[in-house]
Amino acid sequence: MPKSTTRRLVALLLVTSCCLVGCWDQDEITSLAPVAAIGLDVGSQPGLLRVTCQLTLPEAGGGGAGAGTTRSRLRVLTTESESLVQAFAILQSQTRRRHFFLHLEHVVFGAELARNGLGTALEALHGWSQIRGSTLVFVAEGTAEAVLHAHSGIGQNPANDVAHIIRSASSAPVARKTTLNDMINALAHPGSTSLTLPILGLRPLALSSGDDTPPSGVGQDGEQFMEVALKGTALFDRDRWVAELDIRETQTLAVLAGAAKQGMSTIPSPINAEGKIAPQYENIQVAYRIEEKDDGGLKVTTKIKLDVRLVEVHGGYDPSLSQFRPIEMAVEEDVTTRVAAFFAKLQSYGLDSVNIGQRIKQQKPKLWKSLQENWREVYPTIEFVVEPKAQVRTVGLMKMFRKLGR
């Protein structure tokens, strides 16, 4: 190969190597300030928004077995501003590291802000490019700032406490997860669906024998540690918090909305009036049948099929003597009462939290077109009928314990 050609080839390779994409201009994770949670409250003056950011600042680990690893130290910053963008800019001026929102775990809205309306705050969050639509959203029983400052002393940081609660709640229908995208979809179609958000409350840390750190329930200078707990579900009329559901009603909402396949209850014993049984409901299947009545009204039949596992008995009820049908009838009565009362409560507020409007749209699109404009007036007039079908699958070791007791 001629020398001139070789020189050209080498020069071309050198020029090409300079154009290759590299990470020389990227920030290392240890140089960023990941935002784990954002809290939004009303400000101290009209027109102001109080914004709290919970930061987990990475730092190099110490020596020993954990050398080379990273750990996080918590920092919570709060400021007031006329807009979310301005608030983030002010908070950035208080932190040496650049804020990083892609690790955002959840957003908490304060109670007063939620009761006044979340539309403006939600629009601002939605417009922030780094905030993912899958971020979980909550409302606080009090202020969002207090929730983000809460620290049980057992978890790594308050954000972890909330994350642990959500993970544990996924195994039982005591909360219905809501994301920023869910909020946007609910508010974009207010005629057919209503927004619901889990409520976070605070309670003083009560240590048990399994909690070895901290050694007491207080921190520095006698500060009381606080724990975050789920307190139920907030019901919204458009973007305003107007009512709430307790934990038991939240279970019903999760099941009817298709967000849970199991539940539990405690009901009177079908044999012994002084006793009670605690069935666990499994494999719950819910279907809705929409019918037009002769008088022009609507009838919605909620068909619920479920399996029953009897896990607890008080008062001497013996399933081997009376078979399973009395248990099934008691469960069906319990389900009917709970669901009927739940729909009556929603109708009293005019809230379609189970998305009946969307189900009508799917099953009877022509009917929905005629109802869509006046849905808020039509919904409270719907006749709801509940048709449960329970089947006992197992009574566990109840029969064996009964025989041993004899």
Secondary structure, DSSP 8 states (H G I E B T S, - for coil): --HHHHHHHHHHHHHHHHHS--STTS--GGGEEEEEEEEEEE-SSTT-EEEEEEEEEEEE--SGGGTT-EEEEEEEEEEEESSHHHHHHHHHTT-SSEEE-TT--EEEE-HHHHHH-SHHHHHHHHT-TTS-TT-EEEEESS-HHHHHH---SSSSSHHHHHHHHHHHHTTTTS----BHHHHHHHHHSTTT---EEEEEEEEE----TT--SSSSSB-GGG-B-EEEEEEEEEEEETTEEEEEE-HHHHHHHHHHTTS-S-EE--EE-SS-TT-EEEEEEEEEEEEEEEEE-TTS-EEEEEEEEEEEEEEEEES---HHHH-SHHHHHHHHHHHHHHHHHHHHHHHHHT--TT-HHHHHHHH-HHHHHHHGGGHHHHGGG-EEEEEEEEEEEE-TTHHHHHHHH-
